Amino acid sequence: MRKVRKVQSDYDGASAAGHLCRMAAAGLAGLALILAVSGFAGEARAQIKNNVAVFAALDKVTARISSLEIKMDETVQFGALKVTPRICYTRPPTEAPKTSVFVEVDEITLSGETQRIFTGWMFAQSPGLHAVEHPVFDLWLTNCKTRSGGQSGASRENSARPTSAPSNNR
């Protein structure tokens, strides 16, 4: 017959729970350290709130790119699209560039009804990530300004310049 030897555990029920709590606390502290080092936690990033959003809009029929400067909470119509920016942020020149806008885009259908086709954030540094891609029109964020005609306090690196459409004139 085989003897089974009982091994005495170092932890009883109460101390095991305490040990698990200490391990969880250490794990959370490590996670907080990782987040702080990577920039996701800790100090808040400075943002400049602007009152004009600058978009590039492509008409695919004519192959022309237009620049649209739209004040916050105002609606501008480009073709069949109605564009209404709600808030536009940039960062100061001392920080990494990041320009973002929360925008609502509606389409006027052939029957005259208005249908929401996009609501969300657009980022100038990633124009293809959250751009509006319509069968006839494309729309993406290029910059934010503090007032019409003036650059925001953010660096020029914050603005992603649209490339102009190729010219047919040779």
Secondary structure as UniProt FT lines:
FT   HELIX           13..38
FT   STRAND          48..50
FT   STRAND          52..59
FT   TURN            60..63
FT   STRAND          64..71
FT   TURN            72..73
FT   STRAND          76..78
FT   TURN            79..80
FT   STRAND          81..90
FT   TURN            93..94
FT   STRAND          100..108
FT   TURN            110..111
FT   STRAND          114..123
FT   TURN            124..125
FT   TURN            127..129
FT   STRAND          132..133
FT   STRAND          137..145
FT   TURN            148..149
FT   HELIX           156..158
//
